[in-house]
Amino acid sequence: MWRVIWTALVGGLAVLFDTTIVAVALHTLATKLDASVATIQWVSTGYLLALAVVMPVTGWAQRTIGRKRVWMIALTVFMVGSILSSLAWNVESLIAFRALQGVGGGALMPLMGTIVVQASGGKNLGRIMSIIGIPIVLGPVLGPVLGGLILQNLSWPWLFWVNVPVCLIGLVMAALFLPKDPAVTRAHFDAVGFVLLAPGLVALLYGLSNAGQAGGFAQGDVEVPLIGGVILVAGFVWWALRHRGKALLDLQLLKYWPLASASLVQFFSGVSLIGAMLLVPLYFQELRGTSALGAGLILIAQGAGALAVRSFIGRLSDRFGARWLVVTGFFIVLLGTVPFAFADTTTNWVTLIAALFVRGLGLGVVTTPLMTVGFRGLPGPDVPDASIISRVSQQLGGSFGGAVLTVILAGAATTAAATGAHGLSVAAFQQSFWWATGFTALGVALSFLLPASLPAAAPHPGGAGTKTEESAPAAR
C-alpha cells in the first residue's frame, strides 16, 4: 500500500509546485519574451483553464482506460508540456505548451486522491492524507522560493526543466508499483454533461482570474464569463440529476453529507487560506521592501508551522473525525492573521514571523481532516467522482478567494489614493487583512457543518449498479 501512496505523491509533486513556481516568474518571462503584462498572464490563465477542461472527464477516463494507464499518460503529457515550455521561442508558444501541461495536471490531481484512497481501502486515511497533504500545504510556500532561486541562479527555462526528473522518477515508480489495471469496458461518455460542465468551469475560472484587474468584478470580461459559467454549471446540475448513473459526474454523491459538507467548507476556505496567501508576500514586498525571494523565504515560517503538526494530526483525524479539528484549525489561522491586520511599516519582524508560524499550525490542522472526511465510508467505485468534486471545489474556492481579496486590496488602495496616499498603503493592507480575518471566522462557523464523528460506510446514494469501475483492491 505505501509503495502505491508514495508513487502517487512523487507523481503529483511537480504539479503541486509548478503553479506557484511559475507565478513568481511572470515579470521575468514578460521581459525575456517581450510580452505585455496582459499577455504574459495567459501563461498562468491558460494552464488553469486547461486544468478545468480535463478534471471533469477524469472519472470517465479511469473507467474506460484504467487508472494506471491514465496516470502514466497524464504524467507523460505533463512532462512533455514541461519540456516544450522550456524550449518556447515566444510567448504564444509558451502559453500553448503551458496549456498542454494543464491537460496533464488536470488529470493528475483528482487521480492522486483516487489512487491514495482506494489503495488504503478507506483505512488510516488521516495518517495517509497527512503525508499526501505535505506538498499541498508547502506548495504555495516553497514554490515561490524555488522559483526565486532558479531565476536568481539559472535561466528561466529551468523553471520547467526542474519538473522533468520528478516526472521520470514518477513514471518509473508508477510502472513498478501501481496495481495493474483490470479488464475495462467502454463506459458511456456523457457528451451533453461535458459540453455543459467543462466550459462552465472554464468560464468561472476565467472570470475570476480577470477580477484582479482594474475595475474588479464590475467589468465585462468578469461579469459575462461568471454569469455564463453559473448558467452552464447550473445546467449541468439539472442534467446530472435527471440522468442518474449516466452523467459525467455523479452528483448523487452529494447526498452523502460528509462529502457535501467537506466540499462546501473547502470552497469557502479558499478565501481565508489561499486568498490571504496572496496578501502576505505583497505586504512584505510593498511595505517592507523585501524582494520576491526574500518574501518567499519569510513564508517558510508558515511551512514550518504546517509541518510541525503533520506527524500527529492524521492520527487525531482517524480517531476523532473532522469537525472539531477543522474548527480549531480555522481558529488558529484566525489568530495568526489578526497581527497582519494591525501591521504597518514598523511592526516587529519577530512578531510577524511568529504569526506566520501560527498560521501554518492552523493550516496543518485544517488540511488533513478536510481532505479526508469526504472520502470516509465511500465505496471504492464512488471515490473517483468524489475526488473530482473535491478537487473542483478546492480549485474554484482558491480562485474565488484570490479574486475577492485582490479586489478588496485594489479597492482599498484606490480609496487611500483619493486621500493622497501613493501605491498600496498601510491602510489598504490593514483593511484587506481584516477582511481575510472575517472570512476565516466564516470558516470557523462553516466547519460546524462537518460530521461530529467518524461516518460509517455509506451505500451509493444513486443505488446499486450505477458504476462500472472496479472496486479498490482492498475492498474486494
N, C-alpha and C positions, 0 to 999 in steps of 0.2 A: 504493500500500500504506500509506504513512504517513498519508494522509488518513483511511483506514479506522481505523487504530490510534488516532489522536488523537480520532476520533469516539467510539470505544469508551471511551477514557479520560475524556473530558468527560462522556459519558452516565452513567458509573458513579461519577463523583466525588461526587455528592450522597449516594448510598447509602453509600459508604465512610466518609464523615464523619458521617452522620446519627446512627448509633448512639451514638457517644461524645459528640456534642454534646448529645443528649437526656439521656444518663446523668448528666451533672453538674447537670442542671436538675430532677431528680426532687423534691428538697426544696422548691424554689420552686414547682413545679407542685402539689405536695400542699397548700401554703399557699394559693395563689391559687384552687385549685378545691375547697378544703375537703374534702380526701380523706385517709384514713388512709395510713400507710406501706405497709401490706399491699396496699391497693387501688392506690396510685399505681405500685407495682412492675409492675402489669399494662400500663402504658404501654410498658415495655421488653419484658416477657414476651410480650404479645400480638403485638408486632412480630416477635419471634423465632420464635414458633410459626407465624405465617402464612408466614414465610420457609421454614420446614421443610416445610410442606404443598406449596408451589409448586415448590421446587427439583427434586424427582424427575420432574415432568412436563415440564420444560423441553425435554428432548431430543425427546420426542414432539411437543410443540408446534412445534418447529422443522421437523420432518419433515412436519407436517400443514399448517401455516400459512405457513411460510417464516421464515427467520432475521431478515430486515429488518423484516417485519411484527410479529413477536413482540417485537423490541427496541423498536420505536416504541410498541406497545401497552403494554408493561411500563413504559416511561419515562413515558408519559401517566398510567397508573394511579398510579405513584409521585408524580407531580406533583399530581394531583387529591387523593391522600391527604394530601399536604403542605398544600395549600390548606385542605382541610376540617379538618385538625388545628389550623391556626392560627385557625380560626373556632369551635373546640369551645366549647360552653357549659357543660359539666360533665365530670367525669372519665370517665363512661361513654361519652360521645360521643368524647372524646379517645382512649380505648382502642380503640374501633371504627375510628376513622379511622387510627390508627397500624397496626392490623391490615391495613387497605387498603394503606397504604404498604408493609407487609411482603410483600403479594402481588406488588407491582411489583418490590420489591428482590429477592425470591426468584428471580425470573426473570432479572433483570439481571446478577447476579453470575456464574452459570455461563455466561451468554451472552457476557459480556465476554471470558472466556478463550477460548471457541469462536471468536468473531469475530477475535481477535488471532492465534491460532494458524493458522486457516485462511487469513487474509489474507497471512500470511508465507509460506505454503507449506511451513512447517517449517524455514525458513532463518533464521539470525541470531536464534534465539529468545531467547538470553541477553540480547542487546542490547535487544530489544524488551521483554522482561519486566522489564528494569531500569527502563524508563520506566513501564510499567503498574504496577509494584510500588511506585512512589513514594507514591501515596496510601494503599496498603495498609499501608506502614510508618509513614507520618506520621499516618494517621487517629487511632490511639489517643493520639498525642502532641499534635497540633494541635487535634483535636476538642474536648477539654476547654477549651483556651484560647479557641477561638472561642465555645463555649457560655458561658464565663465572661464574655467581653467583651460578648456580647449581653445577658446578664442584668444586667450592671452598667450598661449604657448605654441599653438598649432594653427593651421589654416582652417577656414570654415568647412571644407568637405569632410573633415574629421568628425563633425557633428553627426554625420550619418555613417561613416566608416566604423564608428565605435559600436554600432549595432550588429555588425556582421559577425564577429567572433561569438557573440552571445547567441545569435540565431543558429550558427553552425553547431555549437555545443547543444543547443536545444533540439535541433533536428536529430543529432546522433542519439541523444537520450530518449527522444520520442520513438525512434526506430527500435531501440533496445528495450524500453521499459513500459511503454503504453500497451495495454492489452490489445490483442489482435481483434479487429472488427469482425463481428459475426456476419453471417449472410444478411444482406439488406434487401429490402424490396422498394420498388419505386413508390415513394409517398406522393400523395396528392399535393400539387402546388397551388396555393390559393393566390391566383393572379390578381383577382379583384382586391383582396386584402393587401397585397404588396403595393399595388398602384395607389391605394389609399394611405397606407401607413408609412412607407418609405419616403415619399415626397412630403408627407405631413411632418415627419421628424426633421427632414432637411429644412423645410420652411421655418419651423420653430427655431432650430439652431441658427439658421442664417439670420433671422430677425433679431435674435438675442445677441448675436455677435456684432451686429450693427448698432446696437443700443449704446455702446460706449462712445460713439462719435458725437459731435456737437449736435444738440437737439434732442438727445436721449431717445425716449420712446416716441416722441412726437414728431416723427418723420416718416415719409412714405416707405423707405426701404426697411423700416422696422414694423410699422403697423400692418402693411399689406401682407408680408410673409407670416406674421404672427396670426393674423385673422385667418388667412388661408390655411395655415398649419393646424389651427384649432378645428376648423371645419373638416379638414381631411382626417384628422385623428378621431374626431367625433364620429365621422362616417365609418371609420374602421371599427370603432367600438360597436356601433349599431350592426354592422355587417357580421362581426365576430360573434356577437351574442345570438344572432339569428342562424348561424351556421356552426353549431357546436360540433367539435371534433374534426372540422374541416378547415377552420380558419388558420391563418398564418401563425397567430399566437393564440393560445388557449386562455382567453380572459376569464373563463370559469374558475381558473385557479385563484382569482382574486376573491372568491367566496371563502377561501381559506384565510382566516383573519391574521395569522402571523405573517403571511406573505404580504397581504394588503396593507397592514399597518406598518411593516418594515419599509415597503416601497414609498409610502406617504412620508414617513419620517426621513428617509434617505433623500427625497426630493427637497423638502424644506430645509434639511440640514445643509444643503449646498450654499444657502445664503450665509449662514453663520460660519461654516467650516471652510468652504472653498472661497467664497466671496471675500472673506476677511483676509485670506492669504494674498489677495491682490493689494490690499491696503498696506500691509506691514512692510514689504520691501519698498513700496513707494514712499512711505513715511521716512524710512532711513535714507533713501536717496535724495528726496526733495527737500526735507527739512534738516537732516543731519549731515548731508554732503558726502555720504558714502558712495562708493562705486557699486555697480551691479554685482560684482563678485563679492565685495565687502558685505553688502546686504544679504547675499546668499550665505556667506559664512556665519553671519549673525543668526540666521534662521536655523543653523544646526542645533541651537539650543532647543528649539521646538522638536526636532527629530530625536534628540536625546531624551526628552521627556516622554515621547511616544514609545521609544524602545524600553524605557525603564519599567513600564507596566506590562509589556508583552508576555513576559515569562509566566505570569500568574493570571492575567485577565481571561485567557482562554479557559483555564480550569474553572474559574468562577462562573463563566458563562455556561459551561457544561453542567455546573452544579445548581445554579440559581436561576438561569434564564436571562432574558434581556432587559426587562423593564427597568429595574432599579439600577442596574449598571449604566444604562444609557442615560437615565435621568441624572445620575451622579456625574457621569462624564460631561454632559452638556453644562451642568452647573460649574464644574471645574473649568471648562472652556470659558464660561462667562467670567469667572474670577480672573482668568488670565487675559481677558480682553479689556476689562474695565480700566486698567492702568493706561492703556493707549488712548482712551477717551479723555484723559487728563494730561496727556503728554504734550510737551512743547519742545522748543529747540534747546532747552537746558536740562531736560529731565535726565536723571542719573542713568547711565548706561547699565549699571548692575540691576537696577530696578526693572528696566525693560527686558533685559536678557532673562531675568528670573521669571518675568511674566510670560515670556515665550516658552520657557521650560514648563510652566504650569499649564499653558495652553496645550502643549504637547502631551502632558499627562492626561488631560481631558480627551484629546483626540484618540489616544491609545485606548482609553476606557470605552469610548463610544464605538469605535470602528469594528472590533471583533464581534460583539454581540449583535450589532446591527447587520453585519454581513451574514451572520449565522441564522438568526431567528426565522427568516423567511423560508429556509430550507428544512427546518426541523420537522420531521414527521411526514414529509412528502414522499410518495412512491418514486422509485428511480426513474420511470419514464416521464414523470412530470418535471424533473429537475431542469432539462434544457430550456423549456419555456419559462420556468420560474427564474432561471439565471438571466434570460434576456430581459424579462420585465424588470428585474432588479437593476440590471446594468443601464437600461434606458432611463429609469428613474434617477439614477446617480448622474448620468450624463446631462439630462435636462435640468436637474437641480443645480449642478455645478455651473452650467451655462447661465441659468436664471440668476443664481446668486452673484456671479461675476458681473452680469449686466446691471442688476439692480444697484449694487454698491458702487459701480463705476459711474452710473448716472447720478447717484446721490453725491458722490465726491465732486463730479463736474458741476452739479447744480450749486453745491456749497461754495465751490471756487468762484463761480460766476457771481454769486451774492457778495462774496468777500471783495471781488474786484470792483463791484459797484461802490464800495466804501473806500476804495483807494488802495486795497492790497494788491500785490502782484504775485502771479503764479499760484501754486497750491499752498494756501496759507495754513497756519496752525489751526485756525477756527474751522476751516474746511475739513481737515483731517479729524479733529475732535468730533465734529458733528457726524462724520461718516462712521467713526468707531462707536459712537453712541447708537447709531442705527444697527451696526453689527452686533452690539451688545443686546439690543432689543430683540433682534432676530434669534440670537442664541437663547434668550429667555423663552421665545416661542418654541424653540427646540426642546427645552425642558418640559414645557406643557404638553407638546405633542407626544413626547416619549411615554406619557402615561397611557397612551393608546396601545402600546405594545403588550403582549401577554405577560401576566404577572408570574407565571410559572412555565416550566418546560412543557410545550404542547405534545400531546400524544400523536401517534401516527394518524394521518388523515386519509380517508379514501379519496379517490379522484373526484373532484366536485362535479365533473361532467358525466360521471357514470362510467361503467366498465366498457372497455373496448374502444375508447376514444383515441388511444395512442397506438402507434405501430412500432415505436422504438423499443429495443430490448431493455430489460431491467438491468440495474447495476449488477456487476458480478457478485458483490457481497450480498445482494438481496436474492439471488437465485438459489 
